[in-house]
Amino acid sequence: MTLTEVGIITGELLEIKKVKNSFHVCFPRAEVKDGAFTIGVYGHGNTKIKAKKDYCKQIAGKRIVVNPYSQNREEFSLPLNITYK
């Protein structure tokens, strides 16, 4: 599965921010489930591609929760292999 496909199934657009000399990548309304809690996860890198690859590692094999604090909350199980393209 690609990062683009994750965005399609979750209805999220990937957000890429440049902060000084690095990039930060995430789906802004999505968090990763960690036991009974959800946590914000971000990919970091000195290029957009490295940040996307890092984000793929952070969310691969996890349960992602979109809109975790609303009535529109949705959960998705992600595969172990997610590519950045």
N, C-alpha and C positions, 0 to 999 in steps of 0.2 A: 504494500500500500504506500502511496506517496503522501507527502504532507498536504498537497493540493486535494487529494481524495479525502483526507481527514477533514479538511475544511468544508468540503461539499457535504459529507454525511452529517457533520455537526452544525452546518449553517453558519460557520464562523469564517471571517476573513483574517488572514495572517497579518499581524501588526509587526512592522520592523521599525525600530527606533535607533537612531545614531546618538550615542552619548559619548562625547569627547572622541576618543579614538577607537571605540568599540561599538558593536551592534548588539541589540537586544531584540529577541523574537518571541512572540507568543500569540495565542488566540486570546484576545482581551477579556472575553466573558467566560473563559473556561479555566477550570482548576483540575488538579489531579487528586483522586481520592486516595487517602492514606489512612487506612483503618476507618475510624468513625469520622475523620476530619477531611476537609479538602484544603489543598495548599496551592498557592500560585507557583507555577513553574515557568522558567524563562530560559531560552537558549542564549548563550553569550559567545562572542567571537570577534576577532578583529576584522573579519569580512562578513558580508551577508551570508555567504555560503557556509562558512564555519559556524555562524550563529544558528542557521537552519539545521545543520547536522547535529549540533549540540542539543537543540530542542527536540529533534527526532529521538535522540538517546534518552532524553528526560521523560518523554511521554510513551515510548515504546513499551508494549505489554501492560500498560496501566489502564485504569478506568478513568475516563475524563468526564467531568461534570460541567455542563454548560448552564449558565444562569444558576449557580449553586444556591443562591439565597432568595430565590423567587418561586412563585407558583408555576412558572414555566420551566422548572428544572428538568434537565434531561441528562441521562448517563449513557455513555458509550464505552464498550470494551475495545481497546485497540490491540492490533496484532504486535508480535515481538519485533517484526521487521518493518520499519517505516523509513522511506528514503526522502531526501529533501526536495526532490524535483516535483 
